[in-house]
Amino acid sequence: MIVEGAYTGLRVLDLGQGIAAPYCGMLLALQGAAVIKIEPLGGDWSRGLGTAYGDHTAMSAHYNRGKRSLALDLKAPAARDIAVELARRADIVVENNRPGVMDRLGLGYETLARVNPRLLYVSISGFGQEGPYAALPCTDSVAQAYSGMVALNAGDDGSPHRIGTTIIDTLTGLYAAQSLGAALYARERRGIGKRIAVSLVECGAAILGYKLAEHVLENGAPRVLNVPTGAYRTSDGGWVMIALIREEQFPRLAGALGHPELAQEPRYASFVTRAEHAAPLFATLRAVIATETTQSCLRKLRAADILADKINGFDDWLGDPHIAATGAAVAVEPGNMPSFKVPRTPGISPEADMTLGPAPRIGEHGAAILTELGFDEAAIARLAAEAAVRLP
């Protein structure tokens, strides 16, 4: 538990599963909030997505760090009453069910706001709370496709490709957390809570803002920017990424690679003309860089102050001296599964990330949480016997 976080003293009820809502909850825990994760008796579905390590997969173990778990069957009246009581005591509720589900369970915003007017209630969904697609299922991959992200990420084969991680789920958790920061500030001034709604598809679109503007302003055919920015294979099987953002960088790039004459060619005189003749320029640079090792290429490019770096795999990143020197990888010791490393959360102190507790087992803290609510051992045992609660 973080002792000195900005959100120390805040109580959060995390009813989310998967990534977006649980990541929001984890970010609040990193700032010191006390987060109770309410999950089904079988556990958050992310516990089954990937290789299992007891109650966890890598996904569930990462996105649920620093929380306590209470496993409830929310269709059981007794379990629903427990959730309502926890919400009455909470500052924040986070959920990511399809629109209408929480209302049917008796845990919708209007219901909980009546018992807790200061409650901040975050609803995360796929397509939003309203509109013709609100009831449709949605995942990170679907949101990538719908937002236009996949179309922008065309490979050399010309086919659109999804980004190989759950980027929109993660961004949605971030957008939800930053919205909560503003809402908490407003609540301190006005004294009342509110509902916040964010969706995967709107968050996916939000990070493509300038690309949409570019598309509209250039009548659907924007030129390729910053040629010859791209990935290049080296002689030892590695790859380097080269990026140009200023005109004066291309002559330096050509000189560093031993071909200063490229900068004298009229067709390569500017970003505009290089975009018009991108194919032959890329072909030339690929052939030149293919004769260099990764490290020799980087030495030449860095000596010329060119934006470039090796394309790392995870082992490369974890073993990099800069990562070690800056403490950018945090070791997690979950106790009930092998230890692993995660990237340090930006803007959070290293101590907060390092001391955040491990993700809980299903219902691990159920008895303790129920005791805090005033249930005695006999009542807790009865709830477990009725399958309203799962105890470890």
Backbone hydrogen bonds, N-H to C=O, Kabsch-Sander energy under -0.5 kcal/mol:
donor,donor_aa,acceptor,acceptor_aa,energy
7,Y,31,Q,-3.1
8,T,5,G,-1.7
9,G,32,G,-0.6
10,L,7,Y,-2.4
12,V,34,A,-2.8
13,L,92,I,-2.8
14,D,12,V,-0.6
14,D,36,I,-3.0
15,L,13,L,-0.8
15,L,94,V,-3.2
19,I,17,Q,-0.5
23,Y,19,I,-3.3
24,C,20,A,-1.9
25,G,21,A,-2.5
26,M,22,P,-2.4
27,L,23,Y,-2.5
28,L,24,C,-1.8
29,A,25,G,-2.1
30,L,26,M,-2.3
31,Q,27,L,-0.9
32,G,29,A,-2.0
33,A,28,L,-2.2
34,A,10,L,-2.8
35,V,33,A,-0.8
35,V,66,G,-0.5
36,I,12,V,-2.8
36,I,34,A,-0.5
37,K,35,V,-0.6
37,K,68,R,-4.2
38,I,14,D,-2.3
38,I,36,I,-0.7
39,E,37,K,-0.6
39,E,70,L,-1.7
43,G,40,P,-1.7
47,R,44,D,-2.2
48,G,45,W,-1.7
49,L,46,S,-1.1
50,G,48,G,-1.0
53,Y,56,H,-4.0
56,H,53,Y,-1.5
60,S,46,S,-0.6
61,A,57,T,-2.4
62,H,58,A,-1.7
63,Y,59,M,-2.3
64,N,60,S,-0.9
65,R,62,H,-1.2
66,G,357,G,-1.6
67,K,64,N,-1.1
68,R,35,V,-2.3
70,L,37,K,-2.9
71,A,390,R,-0.6
72,L,39,E,-2.1
72,L,70,L,-0.6
73,D,388,A,-2.3
74,L,72,L,-1.0
76,A,73,D,-2.3
80,R,76,A,-2.6
81,D,77,P,-2.4
82,I,78,A,-1.6
83,A,79,A,-2.2
84,V,80,R,-2.5
85,E,81,D,-2.2
86,L,82,I,-2.3
87,A,83,A,-2.4
88,R,84,V,-2.2
89,R,85,E,-1.3
90,A,86,L,-0.6
90,A,87,A,-0.6
91,D,11,R,-2.8
92,I,11,R,-1.9
93,V,120,L,-2.5
94,V,13,L,-2.6
95,E,122,V,-2.6
101,V,98,R,-2.0
104,R,100,G,-2.2
105,L,101,V,-1.6
106,G,103,D,-1.3
107,L,102,M,-3.2
108,G,102,M,-0.6
112,L,108,G,-2.3
113,A,109,Y,-3.1
114,R,110,E,-1.1
115,V,111,T,-0.8
116,N,112,L,-1.5
119,L,116,N,-2.0
120,L,91,D,-2.4
121,Y,119,L,-0.6
121,Y,194,K,-2.4
122,V,93,V,-3.4
122,V,120,L,-0.6
123,S,121,Y,-0.6
123,S,196,I,-3.3
124,I,95,E,-3.0
124,I,122,V,-0.6
125,S,198,V,-1.9
134,A,131,G,-1.6
136,L,133,Y,-1.9
143,A,139,T,-2.7
144,Q,140,D,-2.5
145,A,141,S,-2.0
146,Y,142,V,-2.9
147,S,143,A,-2.4
148,G,144,Q,-0.7
148,G,145,A,-0.7
149,M,144,Q,-0.9
150,V,144,Q,-1.7
152,L,148,G,-1.5
153,N,149,M,-1.0
153,N,150,V,-0.6
154,A,152,L,-1.1
155,G,159,S,-2.3
158,G,155,G,-2.2
161,H,150,V,-0.9
161,H,153,N,-1.4
167,I,165,T,-2.3
170,T,166,T,-2.0
171,L,167,I,-2.5
172,T,168,I,-2.7
173,G,169,D,-1.9
174,L,170,T,-1.9
175,Y,171,L,-3.0
176,A,172,T,-2.5
177,A,173,G,-2.2
178,Q,174,L,-2.6
179,S,175,Y,-2.2
180,L,176,A,-2.0
181,G,177,A,-1.7
182,A,178,Q,-1.6
183,A,179,S,-2.3
184,L,180,L,-2.8
185,Y,181,G,-1.6
186,A,182,A,-2.3
187,R,183,A,-2.4
188,E,184,L,-1.7
189,R,185,Y,-1.1
190,R,186,A,-2.4
191,G,187,R,-3.0
193,G,117,P,-2.8
194,K,119,L,-0.9
196,I,121,Y,-3.1
198,V,123,S,-2.2
200,L,125,S,-2.3
201,V,126,G,-2.2
203,C,199,S,-2.0
204,G,200,L,-2.6
205,A,201,V,-2.0
206,A,202,E,-2.1
207,I,203,C,-1.2
208,L,205,A,-1.7
209,G,206,A,-1.1
212,L,208,L,-2.1
213,A,209,G,-2.1
214,E,210,Y,-2.7
215,H,211,K,-2.3
216,V,212,L,-2.4
217,L,213,A,-2.8
218,E,214,E,-2.0
219,N,216,V,-1.4
220,G,215,H,-3.5
221,A,218,E,-1.7
229,T,226,N,-2.7
230,G,242,I,-2.3
232,Y,240,V,-2.8
234,T,238,G,-2.7
235,S,289,I,-0.5
235,S,292,E,-3.6
237,G,234,T,-1.5
240,V,232,Y,-2.6
241,M,309,D,-3.1
242,I,230,G,-2.6
242,I,240,V,-0.5
243,A,307,L,-2.7
249,Q,246,R,-1.5
250,F,247,E,-1.3
252,R,248,E,-0.9
253,L,249,Q,-2.5
254,A,250,F,-2.8
255,G,251,P,-2.3
256,A,252,R,-2.6
257,L,253,L,-1.7
258,G,255,G,-1.6
259,H,254,A,-2.9
262,L,259,H,-1.7
263,A,260,P,-1.1
264,Q,261,E,-1.2
265,E,261,E,-0.6
265,E,262,L,-0.9
268,Y,265,E,-1.7
269,A,266,P,-1.5
274,R,270,S,-2.9
275,A,271,F,-2.0
276,E,272,V,-1.4
277,H,273,T,-1.2
278,A,275,A,-1.0
281,L,277,H,-1.4
282,F,278,A,-3.0
283,A,279,A,-2.2
284,T,280,P,-2.2
285,L,281,L,-2.5
286,R,282,F,-2.7
287,A,283,A,-1.9
288,V,284,T,-2.2
289,I,285,L,-2.8
290,A,286,R,-1.8
291,T,288,V,-1.5
292,E,289,I,-1.7
297,C,293,T,-2.4
298,L,294,T,-2.3
299,R,295,Q,-2.4
300,K,296,S,-1.9
301,L,297,C,-2.4
302,R,298,L,-2.9
303,A,299,R,-1.9
304,A,300,K,-1.2
305,D,302,R,-1.5
306,I,301,L,-2.6
307,L,243,A,-0.7
308,A,306,I,-0.7
309,D,241,M,-1.7
311,I,239,W,-2.5
312,N,310,K,-0.9
317,W,313,G,-2.4
318,L,314,F,-2.9
319,G,315,D,-1.9
320,D,316,D,-0.6
320,D,317,W,-1.1
324,A,320,D,-1.8
325,A,321,P,-2.5
326,T,322,H,-1.9
327,G,323,I,-0.7
327,G,324,A,-0.6
328,A,323,I,-1.9
329,A,323,I,-0.5
330,V,342,V,-3.7
332,V,340,F,-3.7
335,G,337,M,-0.5
336,N,334,P,-1.0
340,F,332,V,-1.8
342,V,330,V,-2.4
344,R,328,A,-3.1
348,I,345,T,-1.8
352,A,349,S,-0.5
353,D,349,S,-1.8
354,M,350,P,-2.6
355,T,351,E,-2.0
356,L,352,A,-0.9
364,E,361,R,-2.2
365,H,69,S,-1.6
366,G,363,G,-1.9
369,I,365,H,-2.8
370,L,366,G,-2.6
371,T,367,A,-2.1
372,E,368,A,-2.0
373,L,369,I,-1.3
374,G,371,T,-1.5
375,F,370,L,-2.4
380,I,376,D,-2.5
381,A,377,E,-2.5
382,R,378,A,-2.1
383,L,379,A,-2.3
384,A,380,I,-2.1
385,A,381,A,-2.4
386,E,382,R,-2.0
387,A,384,A,-1.3
388,A,383,L,-2.3
389,V,383,L,-1.1
390,R,71,A,-2.1
391,L,389,V,-0.5
